[in-house]
Amino acid sequence: MVVGAGPAGATAARGLALRGVDTLLLERARLPRYKSCAGGIPVRTARALDFPIDEVIEDTITGLRLTYLGRHGFTRWAQAPIAHMVMRDRFDYLLVRKAQAAGARLTDGIVVRGVERRGDGFELDTSAGAVRCRLLLGADGANSLVARALGLGEGLAESVALEAEVRAPLAARATWRGLANLDLGYRPWGYAWLFPKAEVLSIGLVVPPRAARQLRGHLTAYLARLGLADAPVERLVGHKIRFRRGPVPIAGEGAALLGDAAGLADEFSEEGIYYAVRSGQLAAVHAARALVEGRRWLGSYERAVDRALMPELRAARVIARVFYASLRLSPWLTFRLSRRVAYLWQALFRVMRGDSTYDRELARWPFLPALARTLLRNAEP
């Protein structure tokens, strides 16, 4: 059974069904449903899927405009697309439909209220009654009930985000076609974003939890700097992002956490959809193998995550530490270097396309981990 029909859960359900596993996918909302998210899908995410996502793409990004509290802006264009913009209700539902086509069963509009171990499986207390399963995959987001019930994913670091869907004038939407804005200068770290969609602009900020009270004020100021102070805001939703920084258990006897529930997001871009899809793929492989071999322990999934994803997440964290510490020490110099050093942009674009990885790029600069420890010995980003 898979709890949560986001990218991680839908991908896992599809992978299990394709391997002949009787799979039930539970989702608390009626699908398709709105999901608070910037909706930027790096090209490497689309490449990780074995089917096209063209039908849900709202815009394709080839350029990034960097600003510092709305000033000193400059734009860098890639030679090929680096990201696709989607609305999460449509994107997630596409993944769910692919899971159903593979044979997974979907039950939506069902709230899971509790999870208990029963014999050689689990019993879930849901709004539709008790449901039992042998293996349980928790893909129920950063506030995962499965994680809390089973004592997994404890002590993960967090950031907080506030995201708005803004019904911008046509001229403003046209200005940002194919172009995303990343706005820096927020203390102690964080950034604001503008991602273009077909009918709206997705605009938001992400900061550490201790700066959460400033989110609304920052967003209001950011909208004003963009000339959108009077544009209608259709939705305004906050959410948190979790980060697995070390050997935090995300799997055990008969259960595993996926995607946001496992803290699989990177601390440089704060992006998690790529890691959600990849963790869903890994979970399907190892859960199906466990069933074939007659075992329930899913430690092999956790080891696969440690091998395939954690080097990337550790590298992203080092890069984030150095970048934000540099911004705090010398905003002008850091911004100037960001503008002038072409390699930085080329490396970022390679990672977003899937032609490279954070850890591969970090290996080119072996002094950065030590520099990160020196700059932030007494502070966490």
N, C-alpha and C positions, 0 to 999 in steps of 0.2 A: 504494500500500500504506500502511496505517496500523498503527503499532506501539503497542499499548496500548488496552485497551477500557474505559477510564474515561469520564467524561462528555465530555471533549474528543475522544478518539478515536472513540467511538461516534457522537457528533454529526457529526463530519467524515465518517465512513464513510457515514452515512445521507444526508448532503447530497450526497456524490459519487454514490452509487448513484441517488438521485432525478434526478440530471443525466445519467444514462446511462453513468457511468464504471464500468468493471469494477473492483471494489474488494475487496481482501482485508484483513481486520481480524485482526491477530495479537494474542494475549493469552497471557502466560506461565502464568497460573493456569487451573484449570478453573472455568468459570462455572456458577452464580453463586459468587463468592468474597468472603470478608470483606475489608474495606478499613478501615484505621485512619483514622478521621475523626469529627469531632464530629457530622456528619450534619445540620447545619442548612442548609436550603435557603431563602434569602430568596425572598419571593414574586416578586420581579422575575425570578428564575431560571425559575420555573414559567411566568411570562408570556412569557419569551423562547422557550419551546418551543411548537410548534404542535400539541401533543397533551396530554391531561390526565395527571397523575401521581397521581391520587387513590388508585389501587390500592396504592401503596407508602407513602403517608403514615401515619406512626405517631402523630403528634400535630400540632396546629396552634397556633402561638404567637401570642398577642395581648399578652402582657405580659413585661416584663424587670424582674428584681429586681437591683439594684446593691448590692454590699456591699464593705467595705474590710477584708480579712482576716477576713471573717465578721461584722464589726460595722457599725453605723450603716446598716443596710439600709433601703432604700425601694424601692417598686415603682411602675412607670409602665405604664399600660395604653393600648394603641392602640385606635382606634375600629374598626379592621379588621385582619385577620390580617397579620402581618409576616414570618412564616417558617413553613415546614413542616419537621417532623422526619422523617428517613428513616434506615433502615439502608442503608449503601452497597451491600451485596451485592444487595439487591432493587432499589434505584434504578438502579444501573449496569446491571443485567441487563435492566431495562425499556428503557433506552436502546439496549442491544445488540439486543434483540428488534425494536425499531423499525427499526434499521439493517438487520437481516436481512430484515424484511418489505419494505423498500425495494429489496432485491436485493444487499446487501453479503454477502460470504462470510466466515464466521467460522472461524478455526482457533485453538482455545484449548489450553492445556496445552503450549504451544510456547515454549521459551526462546530468545531471540535472543542469540547469543554474540559476534557481531561484525558490522560493517557496512563494506563497501568499495565504492568507486566502480568500476564496470565499464562502459567504453564510454559510452553515453548513458544509463546507469541505475545501479542499485545491486545488489549481491549481498549477501544476508544469510546469515550462517552461523547456522543454528538447530539445535536438538536433533533436528529431523526432517529435516535436510539443508539444502542450499543453496536459497534462494528469490531470484528476481530480480524487479525492478520498475523502472519508469521514473521515477515520482515516489514520494518517501518522506516521510510525515508522522510525526514523532516525538511521540507522546502518552504516553510511557512514564514519566511522573512526575518527581519532583524529583531522582531519581538516574538520569536519562535516559542510557541507553547510546548512543542515537542522537545526542544532543547531544555527548557526549564523542568519539564516533567521527568526527564531522564538524566538530568545532571550533566548534560553535554554543553560544550561551548561556553563554559563559565569564565568570566573575567576578560571577555573580549573588549578591546578598546573601541571608542565610538567617536563619531562626529555627528553634527546635526545639520539638517538642510531645510530650507524653506523654498517652495517652488510655486510659481504662479503661471497660469495660462492666460496670456494677455491678448485681447482682441485688438491688435494694433491696426492703424490705418493701412490701406493698401500700399501707399508709398513707403511706409516704414518696413513693411514685409518685403517689398521689392528690394530695398536697400540691403537686406540681409540674406537674399537668396544665395545659397551656396557658400555662405560665410557665417562662422560662429564667432562670438565675442567672449573672451575670457578677461575679466577685470580683476586686477590684483590690488594689494594695499590694505587688506583687512587684517586686524591684529587679534591674537598673536599670529594667526595664519588663516588661510582660507582664500576663496575666490568667489566671484559672481560669474554667472554665465548667461548668455543669450543664445538659444538654439532655434533656428527658424523651422516652422512647420507650414503646412499648406494653408491653414486658416488662422493660426495663432502664432505667437512667439512664446516659447517656453523660457521663462526667466527666473533665476533663483540664485541662492547663495548657499555655501557650505562653510561652516566654522566649527571650532571645537566646542564641546558642551558648555564650557564656562563662559562662552560668548553668546549663548543662545538668546539671551534677553535683548541683544542688539540686532537680531536678525530682521525684525520688522522695520526698524529704522533704517538699517542698511539697504533693505530692498526698496523702500520708498525713495531713498536718495539715489539709488542706482536707476530706478525708473525715470526719475527726473533728469538725470544726466543723459539718458537715452532719448529724451524728448517724449516720453510716454507717461508723464505724470497723470494725464487725464484719460488715458486709454482704459477701457473697461477690463477689469480683472475677472475672468470667468471662474477660476478656481484658485484657491490659496491653501496649500496643504504642506504641513511639516512632516518630516520623517527623519529617522536616524540611519546612519551607516556604521556597520561594525567591521572591525579589523582583527584578523587572526595573526598575531605577531610571533608566536612561538608554538611549542608543542601542546597546544590546548586540545584536549580530546574532542573529536567530532564524530567518532564512531565507537561502537561497542557491540554488545551481544544483541544481534538482531536489529540494530538501528544505526542510522547515520544522518548527519546534517549536511545540507547542500546549500550552495549559493550564499545569500545574505544570512541565513540562519547559522552558517558556519563561519561567518566573518570573512568571506572571500571577496574582498574588494581592495583595490590598490590605493595607497595613501598619497599618490601623486596626482592622479586624475580623479580619484574618488569613484571610479567606474567599476561596476560589478557585474554587468550583464555578460561580458565575455567569460568571466570566471564562473558565473551561474551555469551557463551552457556547458562549459567544460566539466564542471563538477557533476552535472547531470549525466553527461556521457560516461564519466568514470564510475559513478555510482551504479549505473545500469550494468556495466561490465562486471563489476565485482559482486553485486547483489545476485545477478543471474548465476554467476559462477558458484557462489556460496550455496544456492539452492540445488544446483546440479550435484555438488559435492556433499550434500547433506549436512552442511554446517550452518551456523547462524552468526558466527563472529565476523564482523565486517572491518576488522583492522586492516585488511588488505586495501580497502578503499582509502582509509586515512593515509596509509603509506604511499598510495598512488598520488594523492593530493600533495603530500610532502615532496614527492619527486617532481611532479609535473607542474605544480602551481606555486608552491611556496618560494622557490628561488626567485620567481618573478615578483611576488609580493614583497619579499625582503628587499630586492633591488629597488622597487618603486618607493619603498619607505626611505631607504638611504638617499635617493634622489630628492625626495620631498624634504627631508631634514636639511640637506645642504641648500636647496633652493630657498626655502623659507627663512633659514637662518641668514643667508646672504641678503635677502630682501630686508630683514630687520636691521642688519648691520649697515648696509649701504644700498638703499632702494635705487638711487640714481645710477650707481655703477652696475648693479645687477640688471636693471632694466636696459641700460645701454649695451651691456654684453649680450643680453638676450636678443637685442635688435641687430647686433653686428655679427655675431658668431653663427654662420650659416649651419655649421655642423649640428648645433642644438636642435634646430628645426628639422633638419634632415633625419636626425635620429628619432625624434618624436614621430614624424610621419612614417618612418619605417616600422616602428612599433605598432602604430595604429592600423597600418595596413596588414600587419602580420608577417612582414619581411624580416623582422628582427624582434628582439624581446628586451625588456628592461635589463635583465641580468646580462645579456650579451653586450648591450651598450655600456653597462656599468663596468664590465670587464676591461673595456678600453681605457678606463680611468681608475686603476687599482687603488689610488690614494684616497678616493672619495669616502669609502667606509670609515677610515680613520679620521678624515676631516669632519664627517658627520658626528662622530663621537666627541671630538674636541669642541666643536661649535655648540653642541647641545648636551653637554655632559650633565648639566643640572636642570634641563628642561625637556619636556616631551613636545613634539610638534602637534 
